Amino acid sequence: MLVHQYGLPILRAVLCGFAGVAPRSATVNLIELLSIIASKYPAETREWMNKVLFAVGVILFWSHDCTKSVQDDFVESRATPEAKRNFVKAVVG
C-alpha cells in the first residue's frame, strides 16, 4: 500500500539521486531501492519512470521575447530522450 501511494515520489527521488543530486556514496542504496521496487511492481515502475524522466513543465517566467518557455522538468542532465528510454528498458524490460 505504501508503494502504491508514494511510489512516484520515491522513484522520482531515486532517479534524481542517480542524476547527481545524491552523493556517489548513496548509489548502492539507490540501486538496491530501485531494484526492489522494479522487481515487485514492474508495470508501475515503468509508468512512474516514464512520468519522471519525460515530465515537461512550463517555466514560470517569460523569456526575453515575451514567450513562455517549456523545458524538461527532470533534473538537468546530458541524457538524451533515447538514453532515457534505454534506461527504462534496462530497468524494467
C-alpha positions as CSV (number, residue, x, y, z in Angstrom):
1,M,0.0,0.0,0.0
2,L,2.9,2.4,0.8
3,V,4.4,1.9,-2.6
4,H,1.1,2.4,-4.4
5,Q,0.6,5.7,-2.6
6,Y,4.1,7.1,-2.6
7,G,5.8,5.1,-5.4
8,L,6.0,8.0,-7.8
9,P,7.7,10.5,-5.4
10,I,10.0,7.7,-4.1
11,L,11.0,6.8,-7.6
12,R,11.5,10.5,-8.5
13,A,13.9,10.9,-5.5
14,V,15.8,7.7,-6.6
15,L,16.1,8.9,-10.2
16,C,17.1,12.4,-9.1
17,G,19.8,10.8,-6.9
18,F,21.1,8.9,-10.0
19,A,21.1,12.2,-11.9
20,G,23.6,13.7,-9.5
21,V,21.5,15.1,-6.7
22,A,22.7,12.5,-4.2
23,P,26.3,11.8,-3.3
24,R,28.0,8.9,-5.1
25,S,28.3,7.1,-1.8
26,A,24.4,6.7,-1.9
27,T,24.5,5.0,-5.3
28,V,24.5,1.4,-3.9
29,N,21.4,2.2,-1.7
30,L,19.6,3.8,-4.7
31,I,20.3,0.8,-6.9
32,E,19.0,-1.5,-4.2
33,L,15.8,0.5,-3.7
34,L,15.2,0.7,-7.5
35,S,15.8,-3.0,-7.9
36,I,13.3,-3.9,-5.1
37,I,10.6,-1.6,-6.5
38,A,11.1,-2.7,-10.1
39,S,11.0,-6.4,-9.2
40,K,7.9,-6.2,-7.1
41,Y,6.0,-3.6,-9.2
42,P,7.3,-3.7,-12.8
43,A,4.3,-2.1,-14.6
44,E,4.1,0.7,-12.1
45,T,7.8,1.2,-12.1
46,R,7.8,1.6,-15.9
47,E,4.9,4.1,-15.7
48,W,6.5,6.1,-12.9
49,M,9.9,6.2,-14.6
50,N,8.4,7.5,-17.8
51,K,6.4,10.1,-15.9
52,V,9.5,11.3,-14.1
53,L,12.1,11.1,-16.9
54,F,9.9,12.6,-19.6
55,A,7.9,15.1,-17.5
56,V,7.6,18.5,-19.1
57,G,6.8,21.7,-17.2
58,V,6.2,25.3,-18.1
59,I,8.8,27.7,-16.8
60,L,7.2,30.3,-14.6
61,F,8.9,33.3,-16.1
62,W,8.7,34.9,-19.5
63,S,11.7,34.8,-21.8
64,H,13.2,38.0,-23.3
65,D,10.9,37.7,-26.4
66,C,7.8,37.6,-24.2
67,T,7.0,33.9,-24.7
68,K,6.7,31.2,-22.2
69,S,9.5,28.6,-22.3
70,V,8.9,24.8,-22.0
71,Q,11.7,22.6,-20.7
72,D,12.3,19.2,-19.3
73,D,11.0,19.0,-15.7
74,F,13.6,16.4,-14.6
75,V,17.0,17.3,-13.2
76,E,19.2,18.9,-15.8
77,S,21.3,16.2,-17.4
78,R,23.1,15.4,-20.6
79,A,20.9,12.3,-21.1
80,T,19.1,12.2,-24.4
81,P,15.5,11.0,-24.7
82,E,16.8,7.9,-26.4
83,A,19.2,7.3,-23.4
84,K,16.3,7.7,-21.0
85,R,14.2,5.2,-22.9
86,N,17.1,2.7,-22.9
87,F,17.5,3.2,-19.2
88,V,13.8,2.5,-18.5
89,K,14.0,-0.6,-20.8
90,A,17.2,-1.8,-18.9
91,V,15.5,-1.5,-15.6
92,V,12.1,-2.9,-16.3
93,G,12.4,-4.6,-19.7
